[in-house]
């Protein structure tokens, strides 16, 4: 799980990040076109970017920037971030239209609180292509992540997608052990690998 670490501030509209593809579903069947994702940090935020080249089926109550539970019933991208020491982890859901949801867990599927409590100061963005493909992004304050799950060099994480609703297909960056699709396996999440990048050196930048 690579995380680009940028010295310059990142912002929607000027994000030019390397994307990683997921070309197989949960059962290792070819998934085309692949879903794509990226993780990046600047001095203040963690950015999660997700995209897919096909039209999405979105939760009917989802609205851009709105916090909404059960987005997973429709197409969604999901980011999990875990502290291997405490066992706590965060789940962050991002709909193709920038609706979002978050939840904190103290162990696998053990919610920190039964109430729906949004992570503060999250911002989300989305853009649709003429062919119906989409890209969405979420930014989360690093100070908050450090306080909640000691975010840093020892953090583990995973990225998942649920796509092609209502005939849902489940995608995961890390193989979580097979069986019925279940993304809540923090003990199997890979360690994040931070890569320092000068984005101005990328083609088309600077």
C-alpha positions as CSV (number, residue, x, y, z in Angstrom):
1,X,0.0,0.0,0.0
2,X,1.9,3.0,-1.3
3,X,1.3,6.5,0.0
4,X,2.8,9.4,-1.9
5,X,4.2,12.0,0.4
6,X,4.2,15.5,-1.1
7,X,6.2,18.5,0.1
8,X,3.7,20.8,-1.6
9,X,0.1,21.3,-0.6
10,X,-2.4,19.2,-2.4
11,X,-5.7,20.5,-3.6
12,X,-8.7,19.3,-5.6
13,X,-8.5,20.5,-9.2
14,X,-4.7,20.2,-9.2
15,X,-4.3,16.6,-8.0
16,X,-1.9,14.8,-10.4
17,X,-1.2,11.6,-8.5
18,X,-0.1,8.2,-9.7
19,X,-3.0,5.8,-9.7
20,X,-2.9,2.1,-8.8
21,X,-5.3,-0.3,-10.5
22,X,-7.3,-3.3,-9.2
23,X,-8.0,-5.6,-12.1
24,X,-9.4,-8.6,-10.2
25,X,-12.5,-9.0,-8.0
26,X,-12.6,-10.7,-4.6
27,X,-12.6,-14.1,-6.3
28,X,-9.7,-13.3,-8.5
29,X,-11.8,-13.0,-11.6
30,X,-10.8,-10.4,-14.2
31,X,-12.4,-7.0,-13.6
32,X,-12.5,-4.6,-16.6
33,X,-12.1,-1.7,-16.7
34,X,-10.0,-1.8,-13.5
35,X,-10.9,0.4,-10.5
36,X,-8.1,2.9,-9.6
37,X,-7.0,4.5,-6.4
38,X,-4.3,6.6,-4.9
39,X,-3.2,7.7,-1.4
40,X,-1.2,10.9,-0.7
41,X,-0.2,13.2,2.1
42,X,0.9,16.7,2.3
43,X,1.7,18.6,5.6
44,X,-1.8,18.7,6.8
45,X,-4.0,16.1,5.1
46,X,-4.3,12.5,3.8
47,X,-5.9,12.3,0.4
48,X,-7.8,9.3,-0.8
49,X,-8.6,9.2,-4.5
50,X,-10.8,6.6,-6.2
51,X,-12.1,6.3,-9.8
52,X,-13.7,3.9,-12.3
53,X,-14.3,4.2,-16.0
54,X,-18.0,3.0,-15.9
55,X,-21.2,4.8,-14.7
56,X,-21.9,4.1,-11.0
57,X,-25.1,3.2,-9.2
58,X,-25.2,5.6,-6.3
59,X,-27.2,5.4,-3.1
60,X,-30.4,7.4,-3.9
61,X,-30.0,9.5,-0.8
62,X,-26.4,10.3,-1.5
63,X,-25.6,14.0,-2.0
64,X,-22.1,15.6,-2.6
65,X,-20.4,16.3,0.6
66,X,-23.1,14.7,2.7
67,X,-22.4,12.2,5.5
68,X,-24.6,9.1,4.9
69,X,-24.5,5.6,6.4
70,X,-24.9,2.4,4.4
71,X,-23.3,3.7,1.2
72,X,-22.0,0.2,0.8
73,X,-25.4,-0.9,-0.4
74,X,-24.5,0.7,-3.7
75,X,-21.2,1.6,-5.6
76,X,-18.6,2.9,-3.2
77,X,-14.8,3.1,-2.6
78,X,-13.6,2.3,0.9
79,X,-10.4,3.1,2.8
80,X,-9.4,1.3,6.0
81,X,-6.6,2.6,8.3
82,X,-5.5,0.6,11.3
83,X,-3.2,0.9,14.3
84,X,-1.6,-2.5,14.8
85,X,-0.7,-1.7,18.4
86,X,-4.2,-0.8,19.8
87,X,-6.2,-2.7,17.2
88,X,-8.3,0.4,16.5
89,X,-9.1,1.2,12.9
90,X,-11.1,3.6,10.8
91,X,-13.4,2.9,7.8
92,X,-14.0,5.7,5.4
93,X,-16.5,5.3,2.6
94,X,-16.5,7.5,-0.5
95,X,-19.4,7.5,-3.0
96,X,-18.7,8.4,-6.7
97,X,-20.6,11.7,-6.2
98,X,-18.6,12.6,-3.1
99,X,-21.1,11.5,-0.4
100,X,-19.2,9.9,2.4
101,X,-19.3,8.0,5.7
102,X,-16.9,7.1,8.5
103,X,-16.8,4.8,11.5
104,X,-14.2,4.0,14.2
105,X,-13.7,0.5,15.4
106,X,-12.0,-0.9,18.4
107,X,-11.7,-4.4,16.9
108,X,-13.1,-6.3,13.9
109,X,-16.7,-5.0,13.4
110,X,-16.7,-3.6,17.0
111,X,-17.8,-0.1,16.7
112,X,-16.4,2.5,19.0
113,X,-19.9,3.9,19.5
114,X,-23.3,2.8,18.1
115,X,-24.1,6.4,17.2
116,X,-23.2,7.7,13.7
117,X,-20.4,10.1,14.4
118,X,-18.7,11.8,11.4
119,X,-14.9,12.3,11.4
120,X,-14.5,16.1,11.7
121,X,-13.2,18.3,8.9
122,X,-13.4,15.8,6.1
123,X,-13.8,17.3,2.7
124,X,-14.9,15.4,-0.4
125,X,-14.9,16.1,-4.2
126,X,-16.1,14.4,-7.4
127,X,-16.2,14.7,-11.1
128,X,-18.1,12.8,-13.7
129,X,-16.7,12.1,-17.2
130,X,-19.0,12.4,-20.3
131,X,-19.0,8.6,-20.6
132,X,-20.2,8.2,-17.0
133,X,-16.9,7.3,-15.5
134,X,-16.0,9.1,-12.3
135,X,-13.3,10.2,-10.0
136,X,-13.8,11.1,-6.4
137,X,-11.5,12.3,-3.6
138,X,-11.5,12.7,0.2
139,X,-9.2,14.6,2.4
140,X,-8.8,13.8,6.1
141,X,-6.8,16.0,8.6
142,X,-3.5,14.3,9.6
143,X,-3.8,15.7,13.2
144,X,-7.1,13.8,13.6
145,X,-5.7,10.6,12.2
146,X,-2.7,10.8,14.5
147,X,-4.9,11.3,17.5
148,X,-7.4,8.5,16.6
149,X,-5.1,5.7,15.3
150,X,-1.5,7.0,15.7
151,X,-1.2,7.5,12.0
152,X,2.3,7.3,10.7
153,X,5.0,4.9,9.5
154,X,3.5,2.0,11.3
155,X,0.0,2.4,10.1
156,X,-1.6,-0.5,8.2
157,X,-4.4,-0.1,5.6
158,X,-6.4,-1.3,2.7
159,X,-8.5,0.0,-0.2
160,X,-11.6,-1.7,-1.4
161,X,-14.4,-1.1,-3.9
162,X,-18.0,-2.3,-4.3
163,X,-19.0,-1.8,-7.9
164,X,-21.6,-2.8,-10.5
165,X,-24.5,-2.6,-8.1
166,X,-27.0,-4.2,-7.8
167,X,-25.0,-7.2,-9.1
168,X,-22.2,-6.1,-6.7
169,X,-18.6,-7.1,-7.3
170,X,-16.1,-6.7,-4.5
171,X,-12.5,-5.6,-5.0
172,X,-9.6,-5.4,-2.6
173,X,-6.0,-4.3,-2.9
174,X,-4.9,-6.9,-0.3
175,X,-6.0,-10.5,-0.4
176,X,-8.0,-10.8,2.8
177,X,-8.3,-14.6,2.9
178,X,-11.1,-15.6,0.6
179,X,-14.5,-16.8,1.6
180,X,-17.5,-14.5,1.6
181,X,-16.4,-10.9,0.9
182,X,-15.5,-9.2,4.2
183,X,-13.3,-6.2,4.3
184,X,-13.0,-6.1,8.1
185,X,-9.7,-8.0,8.6
186,X,-7.3,-5.4,10.0
187,X,-4.8,-8.1,11.0
188,X,-4.3,-8.8,7.3
189,X,-4.0,-5.1,6.2
190,X,-0.5,-4.4,4.7
191,X,1.7,-1.7,6.2
192,X,1.6,1.6,4.4
193,X,4.8,2.5,2.5
194,X,5.4,6.2,2.2
195,X,7.2,7.5,-0.9
196,X,8.6,11.0,-0.9
197,X,7.8,12.6,-4.3
198,X,8.4,16.0,-5.7
199,X,5.2,16.3,-7.8
200,X,6.6,19.2,-9.8
201,X,9.1,16.7,-11.4
202,X,6.2,14.7,-12.8
203,X,5.5,15.0,-16.6
204,X,3.3,18.1,-17.2
205,X,4.2,19.7,-13.9
206,X,6.6,22.4,-12.9
